[in-house]
Amino acid sequence: MRFALCQISSTADPQENLATVRAQVASAAHQGARVVHFPEATQCRFGVDLKPVAEPLDGPWATEVRNIADEHNVVVVAGMFTPGEGDRVTNTTLVTGAGLHLGYDKIHLFDAFGFRESDTVTPGEKPVTFEVDGTTIGLATCYDVRFPELFRTLATTAPVILVGASWGAGPGKADQWDLLVQARALDATSWVLACGQADPGTDYGSAPTGIGRSAVVDPIGTVRERLDGRPGTILSDVDPALAGEVREKLPVLANRRL
């Protein structure tokens, strides 16, 4: 199955970002992608008031992404914001196209390094997977990558896990991202396809707006492809069966006792 990881730099304008999604999906589909993966906060970057842009999954932004996906016969995975509790929003990963239209609400909120996502975002409660052409795919978002338990839970059914991110910059943060993405692939013995926001080249204070470094990591932890901080796209042919082969040789999921 061919995946496209579209490393973009979202703006504060959802319509401008929608135009980016439209162009990137058309290009990826033309190159044979079946799943087109965008980062966290594709709808709108962090560092602005997110409540005015939050929409339900049947709202106009997500509906137009579904139309784009259906037009090109692909599945689109993209970060957006849906209404949360009270004055908060929910950090949602939209999955749409090919008869799918669902969302994963980010479970682990980024209350770290001077940023408090929980002040404005309602946490999700449960892992989410979906199926494309017989392959089960799991979902995780940014700070989730620091929690191996989620990836092990997803790995019980999913040989492929997609991670969307808008990773915060700072000393050592790029090294941490690279390490964590590889570690989660090894923990889960699953493919981990991590798509991050590109480095915007602008300081938005403590808001995590991206460092790039999107990567495709195989179930043994080998980085197959990685981008730098600039906008770009990875096209990767992923063999889900490799996860089963690795699990026969390295049965960490079967061997665990806790």
N, C-alpha and C positions, 0 to 999 in steps of 0.2 A: 504494500500500500504506500502510495507516495504522499508525503506530508510536506506542506509548505509552512515554514516559520517566518512570519513577516515582522521583522524588527522595525517598528515605526517610532516616531516621536509625536505623541498626541498633543493637540492644542487644547485650549479651553473652550473651543467651539465644536459641539457635537456634530453639526452639519459638515464642517470642514473635515472632521475625522471620518464621517460616513463616506465622503468623497474619496478619501484615502483607502478605505476598506473596499470600495467599489473598484478602484483601479488595481489594487493589489490582488483581489480575488480574480479579476479577469486575467491578469498576467499569470497567476499561479495555475488557474484552470487550463489555460492555453498550453502550459508546460506539463500537464498531466496530473496535477495534484488532485487528490480525492478529499483530503482534509486540509483546510487553510486555517492556520493557527495564528491568532494575534495576541498581544500581551494584555495583561491587566490594565484597566483604565483606558482602553481603546476609545471608549465613548467620550471621555473627558479626562484630562490630566489631573493629578493631585495638585494641591496648592491653591485651589479655589473653592468656593462654596459649592458643594456637590448636590445639595438638596434641590435646587431649581432644575438640575439636569436629570434627576432620578425619574425613571419611568418603569412601569410594569413590563413584563415580558410580552404582553400583547399591545404595548404602546407603539408609537410611530417609529422610534429609532430601531428597536429590535425587529419590528415587522419589516422594515426596509432592508435590514441585514438578511432576514429570511428570504425576501424577494431576490436579493442579489445572489444568495446561495443557490436558490432554485433555478435562477436563470442560467447558472453555470454548472448545475448538477454536481455541486460539492457540498460538504459540510463545513460551516464556518464556526470557529470557536473564538470568542472575543470578550474581553472584559468590559463590563458596563456597571451602572449603578441603578438599583431598584429601590423603591420606598422601603424604609425600615421602621423601627419602633419610634414613636414620638417624632422628634426633629432629626432623627438619624436616617441614614440611607443603608442599604445593604450592598456589599461589594460582591457582585454577581458575575460569574462566567456564563455567557450565553452560548448555547450549542444549538445551531439551527441549520436546516436544509435536509434534503433527502428524507422527508417525513419526520424529522426531529425538530423539536422546539422546546427546550428546557433550560434550566439554569442550575449552577452550583453556587451556593452562597459561602464565601470564604469563612472557614471555621476559626482559624487562628489570626487574631488581629494584631497589627504591628504597634505594640506599645513598647517601644524600645528606641535607643539612640536619640532620645529627646523628642520623639514623635508619638502621639497618642491617637491611633486610628479609632480606638473604641469610643472616643469622645463624639465622633460623628458617624460611626458605622455600627450597625447591629451585627453580631456574629451569626454565622450559620451553625447548623446543628448536626448535619449528617453528611457522610461522604456520598459522592455521586459518580456513577459510571454511565456510559451509553455504548451503543453498539453500531458499528459501521461495517457492512459487508462481512458479518460474522465475527468480527474482532471486537472485544470489549476494551474500552478505553476509559481510564480514570482521569480525574481532574484534581488539580491543586492550584493554589494561588500564592505566589510570593512567599510571605512569612511561613506558610505551611511547610516550606521545604526544610525548615529547622526541626520538624516533628516527624521522626521516622515511623511512629506508630500509624500515622495516616497512610503512609505509602505501603506499609505492610498490610494494612487492611484492604487497600485498593488492589494490591497484588494477588489477593486470593482469587480474583476473577479477571484482573486486567493485566495483560502482558505489555501494555503501552500506557504510560501516564503522561499527560500534558500538564505543564506548569506555565501559567501566565504570570508575569512579574512586572513590577515597576520598582526595581530595586533601588534602595537609597545609596547615595554615594558617601564616601568617607574613607578614612585610613583603614586599609585591610579589607574593605567590603567586597571588592572584586574577587580577592582570593577566597573569601568566605563563600561567595556565590559559586565559584567554580568548584570548590571542594564539596559543598553541600549537594549540588546537582549530581556529581559523580557518586557521592556516598549514598544518596537515596536510590540511585539505580542499583547499586550493589546490595543495599538493604532489601530491596524488593525483587531483585533479579528480574527486573522489567526494563523495557526501554523507557527512558525519561527524555522527553522533548520539551526543553525549556525555552520559552519565547519571552524576551524582556523588552521593555521600552528602551529605545536608543538613548544615548546621552544627549540631552537637549542643548547642551552647551551654554545653559543659562542657570544661574543660581536662584532657586525658588525657596530659599530658606531651608527649613528642616523637612519640607515635603519630599517624599521619595519619588523622583521623576525619571529614574532610569540610568543605567550605566551600559546598556547593551549586553554583549557577551552571551547571546542566545546560543544554545548548544543542543546537539543530538548525542545522547550517551546510550550505549548499548547495555544489555543486561549484565555484562561482566565489568561495567564501569569504564569502558574505553570511550573516549570522546571521538566520535566519528567526524563531526564538523563543529566549528565554533566561529561566530562573528566577533568583530571588535566592537567598539562603541558606536560606530556610525550606522545609520539606517541601512538595511540590507535584507536579503531573503536567503534562507536555506531551503533547498529542495532535497528531500531525503527519502530514499526507498527503504522502508522499514519492513523487516520480516518478523511478524509476531511469533512465528514458530521458534525463533532463536531463544526466546525466553524459556520455553520448555526444555530445550537442549541444555541451556545453562543450568537450569534447576536440577537436572539429573546429575550434573557434575558438581554443583555447588548448592546442595539442598538446605540452604539456611532457613527457608520458610518451614520446611518439614522438620528440621532439627531443633528449632527453638523450643524452649521449655517454659518461657514466661510470656 
